[in-house]
């Protein structure tokens, strides 16, 4: 785990996180936080659905008396670059002191990227890495962003990444920078009670994939040493802190997901457990990173109408099987944490296969999308999607095993039908 310094390996890891407030009713402290910032102009980013649920009126009542409020409620599911740029234009006109994002990962991601454009100008693709964009680094911090998640999955409220869809290229891309981390994550389980069952399940498998991939990521000391600490990447491999968070997240999802899926409108304990799991999985992958399941999900999500959580969740069991030889002990432990059961053996191929099957079993039990066949994937698209996956170099650099196009094709075909 800890190696003596060498001229080549990076023997240092960092753990980066914003402030987090968690608890039932914690949204009621929003006004206190805005007043503490001295903010007078508040820009709320949300969706039409949350407007119908009265979130604008509720936020308005929480604000200091002398604060003004502007609302953008047109964030799309899986937001496109054009949608994010429209949001940024609205931000520029209002010139906010603080940005509040209330919604799922799409809302928080859109707010992050729009905040960059509002402060520094440019277009979305200026900040997207090649080959899809210019790879311009985010120049500095964004205005204070208070992220209030209403789904339990993305962990975007604590991470330094945002995902945007490029419809013309049929691909989803990530923008990564420490500047994208919100100022505050405000987690109120009450806001997740209205999630429909499909959203509950899809976002849960997003969180589980974050936990599993950060847990299985290459260790921090396996990366080359950067020329300076400033050049250490946002994602720099697993470490003892991210491993502890990932293990706890997997355990919480195994304990609470079935209850949240089937009793979600009334079981506040299950909702709280899932929201906490998503948050700490976000803290884990926001430092350690994700890998093959996420890389392969981007061309899948760009070509077919699947949510991000659905895409990564479908691929997760096959990815775990593929990566298991890198660490059979960790792979097996994932199944133990998720199910609370005893594996056929520890630290062995059979134990790792058993763990992947425990993920499939949970998917079946909560009615998750059973595989790529169910979302209408054309087998003829698989080779092209595999080639597209290899362009996600930053993610694949964290995968515990080298990946070829043939390997990605194997993962896609293995995920054809999970149960």
Secondary structure, 3 states (H helix, E strand, C coil): CCCCCCCCECCCCCCCCCEEEECCCHHHHHHHHHHHHCCCEEEEECEHHHHHCCHHHHHHHHCCCCCEEEEECECCCCCEHHHHHHHHHHHHHHCCCEEEEEECHHHHHHHHHHHHHHHHCCCHHHCCCCCCCCCCCCCCCCCCEEEEECCCCCCHHHCCEEEEEEHHHCEEEEEECHHHCCCEEEECHHHHCCCCHHHHHHHHHHHHHHHHHHHHCCEHHHCECCCCHHHCCCCCCECHHHHHHHHHHHHHHHHHHHHHHHHCCCCHHHHHHHHHHHHHHHHHHHHHCCCHHHHHHHHHHHHCCCCHHHHHHHHHHHHHHHHHHHCHHHHHHHHHHHHCCCCCCCCCHHHHHHHHHHHHHHHHHHCCCCCHHHHCCCHHHHHHHHHHHCCCHHHHCCCCCCCCHHHHHHHHHHCCCCC
